[in-house]
Amino acid sequence: MGQILHTCEKCTSEFYAWKAHHRRFCSVKCSKIGRSPWNKGIPWSVEMKEKLSKAHLGVPNPHIGVPRTPETRKKISDYWKTHKRTYSKETRLKHSKNMIHKMKTGIITNEDTLPERLFENQLLFNNILYVKQYKYALGIADFWLPETNMIIEIDGEYWHSKPYVKERDIRQTEHLIDDGYNVVRFTDKEILENVEKCISRVR
């Protein structure tokens, strides 16, 4: 059904395969033996195999096979430590707006974390009305409680401890307070240790 007869270029045995696949070899074994630097069925030389085996060792030229000295490695490491790519505030703000747009339109989905699921379970248990992934001008809040007009944010300690993320959180909190929201932030550690205490604070 749609397959044609081919002849293996290595062992000359005949086999059937789809015409669109352009098969040249009957098996993986013949394919490995038949490949070469010029793809003409000539096996790799011993010297070429040694060069290829050293290509992953961080050598300046894999065909020379000379590994970098410790001094050279240290120089390269020190260079990249002092020349890290940094983004301006304007660029970070553009990235943030682009990510918010993608999350709002559903291009990127935001999966619930364990602390968010635990907190949501407590909201349900205490019959507290809420809206998940509440969208506003500067971002998307984890929860909005319409009865008290309260925004709940659950922040991961690792990610939200970074300086530029702290600046963004402060900017978002100030914006929400100016719009009349009550903002409460919890860390993921607080939720995991005692979620009931966090719910009592909300109530």
Contacts in CASP RR format, 6 or more apart in sequence:
PFRMAT RR
TARGET T0000
AUTHOR 0000-0000-0000
METHOD contacts of the structure
MODEL  1
MGQILHTCEKCTSEFYAWKAHHRRFCSVKCSKIGRSPWNKGIPWSVEMKE
KLSKAHLGVPNPHIGVPRTPETRKKISDYWKTHKRTYSKETRLKHSKNMI
HKMKTGIITNEDTLPERLFENQLLFNNILYVKQYKYALGIADFWLPETNM
IIEIDGEYWHSKPYVKERDIRQTEHLIDDGYNVVRFTDKEILENVEKCIS
RVR
2 18 0 8 1.000
2 19 0 8 1.000
3 16 0 8 1.000
3 17 0 8 1.000
3 18 0 8 1.000
3 19 0 8 1.000
4 16 0 8 1.000
4 17 0 8 1.000
4 18 0 8 1.000
4 19 0 8 1.000
5 14 0 8 1.000
5 15 0 8 1.000
5 16 0 8 1.000
6 14 0 8 1.000
6 15 0 8 1.000
6 16 0 8 1.000
6 17 0 8 1.000
6 23 0 8 1.000
6 24 0 8 1.000
6 26 0 8 1.000
7 13 0 8 1.000
7 14 0 8 1.000
8 14 0 8 1.000
8 15 0 8 1.000
8 24 0 8 1.000
8 25 0 8 1.000
8 26 0 8 1.000
8 27 0 8 1.000
8 30 0 8 1.000
9 24 0 8 1.000
9 25 0 8 1.000
9 30 0 8 1.000
9 34 0 8 1.000
9 41 0 8 1.000
10 25 0 8 1.000
10 26 0 8 1.000
10 30 0 8 1.000
10 31 0 8 1.000
10 33 0 8 1.000
10 34 0 8 1.000
10 41 0 8 1.000
11 26 0 8 1.000
11 30 0 8 1.000
13 26 0 8 1.000
15 23 0 8 1.000
15 26 0 8 1.000
17 23 0 8 1.000
24 31 0 8 1.000
25 31 0 8 1.000
25 34 0 8 1.000
33 41 0 8 1.000
33 43 0 8 1.000
34 41 0 8 1.000
34 42 0 8 1.000
34 43 0 8 1.000
35 41 0 8 1.000
35 44 0 8 1.000
36 42 0 8 1.000
36 43 0 8 1.000
36 44 0 8 1.000
37 44 0 8 1.000
37 48 0 8 1.000
44 52 0 8 1.000
51 62 0 8 1.000
51 63 0 8 1.000
51 65 0 8 1.000
52 62 0 8 1.000
54 62 0 8 1.000
54 65 0 8 1.000
54 67 0 8 1.000
55 62 0 8 1.000
57 65 0 8 1.000
57 67 0 8 1.000
58 67 0 8 1.000
58 68 0 8 1.000
59 65 0 8 1.000
59 66 0 8 1.000
59 67 0 8 1.000
59 68 0 8 1.000
60 66 0 8 1.000
60 68 0 8 1.000
68 76 0 8 1.000
87 95 0 8 1.000
92 164 0 8 1.000
96 168 0 8 1.000
99 108 0 8 1.000
100 138 0 8 1.000
100 139 0 8 1.000
100 140 0 8 1.000
102 108 0 8 1.000
103 109 0 8 1.000
103 110 0 8 1.000
103 133 0 8 1.000
103 139 0 8 1.000
103 140 0 8 1.000
104 135 0 8 1.000
104 140 0 8 1.000
110 133 0 8 1.000
110 140 0 8 1.000
112 120 0 8 1.000
113 154 0 8 1.000
113 188 0 8 1.000
114 188 0 8 1.000
114 192 0 8 1.000
115 154 0 8 1.000
115 156 0 8 1.000
115 186 0 8 1.000
115 188 0 8 1.000
115 191 0 8 1.000
115 192 0 8 1.000
115 195 0 8 1.000
116 142 0 8 1.000
116 154 0 8 1.000
118 191 0 8 1.000
118 192 0 8 1.000
118 195 0 8 1.000
119 142 0 8 1.000
119 143 0 8 1.000
119 152 0 8 1.000
119 154 0 8 1.000
119 186 0 8 1.000
119 191 0 8 1.000
119 195 0 8 1.000
119 198 0 8 1.000
119 199 0 8 1.000
120 130 0 8 1.000
120 132 0 8 1.000
120 143 0 8 1.000
122 195 0 8 1.000
122 196 0 8 1.000
122 198 0 8 1.000
122 199 0 8 1.000
123 130 0 8 1.000
123 143 0 8 1.000
123 199 0 8 1.000
126 199 0 8 1.000
126 203 0 8 1.000
128 145 0 8 1.000
128 147 0 8 1.000
128 199 0 8 1.000
128 202 0 8 1.000
128 203 0 8 1.000
129 145 0 8 1.000
129 146 0 8 1.000
129 147 0 8 1.000
130 143 0 8 1.000
130 144 0 8 1.000
130 145 0 8 1.000
130 146 0 8 1.000
130 152 0 8 1.000
131 143 0 8 1.000
131 144 0 8 1.000
131 145 0 8 1.000
131 146 0 8 1.000
132 142 0 8 1.000
132 143 0 8 1.000
133 140 0 8 1.000
133 141 0 8 1.000
133 142 0 8 1.000
134 140 0 8 1.000
134 141 0 8 1.000
134 142 0 8 1.000
134 143 0 8 1.000
134 144 0 8 1.000
134 151 0 8 1.000
135 141 0 8 1.000
136 175 0 8 1.000
136 176 0 8 1.000
136 179 0 8 1.000
137 175 0 8 1.000
138 171 0 8 1.000
138 172 0 8 1.000
138 175 0 8 1.000
139 172 0 8 1.000
141 151 0 8 1.000
141 152 0 8 1.000
141 153 0 8 1.000
141 176 0 8 1.000
142 152 0 8 1.000
142 153 0 8 1.000
142 154 0 8 1.000
143 151 0 8 1.000
143 152 0 8 1.000
144 150 0 8 1.000
144 151 0 8 1.000
144 152 0 8 1.000
144 181 0 8 1.000
145 151 0 8 1.000
145 152 0 8 1.000
145 202 0 8 1.000
148 182 0 8 1.000
149 180 0 8 1.000
149 181 0 8 1.000
149 182 0 8 1.000
150 181 0 8 1.000
150 182 0 8 1.000
150 183 0 8 1.000
150 184 0 8 1.000
150 202 0 8 1.000
151 176 0 8 1.000
151 181 0 8 1.000
151 182 0 8 1.000
151 183 0 8 1.000
151 184 0 8 1.000
152 184 0 8 1.000
152 185 0 8 1.000
152 186 0 8 1.000
152 202 0 8 1.000
153 169 0 8 1.000
153 183 0 8 1.000
153 184 0 8 1.000
153 185 0 8 1.000
153 186 0 8 1.000
154 185 0 8 1.000
154 186 0 8 1.000
154 187 0 8 1.000
154 188 0 8 1.000
154 191 0 8 1.000
155 169 0 8 1.000
155 185 0 8 1.000
155 186 0 8 1.000
155 187 0 8 1.000
155 188 0 8 1.000
156 187 0 8 1.000
156 188 0 8 1.000
156 189 0 8 1.000
157 187 0 8 1.000
157 188 0 8 1.000
157 189 0 8 1.000
159 165 0 8 1.000
160 166 0 8 1.000
160 169 0 8 1.000
160 187 0 8 1.000
169 185 0 8 1.000
173 183 0 8 1.000
173 185 0 8 1.000
176 183 0 8 1.000
177 183 0 8 1.000
184 201 0 8 1.000
184 202 0 8 1.000
186 198 0 8 1.000
190 197 0 8 1.000
190 198 0 8 1.000
191 198 0 8 1.000
END
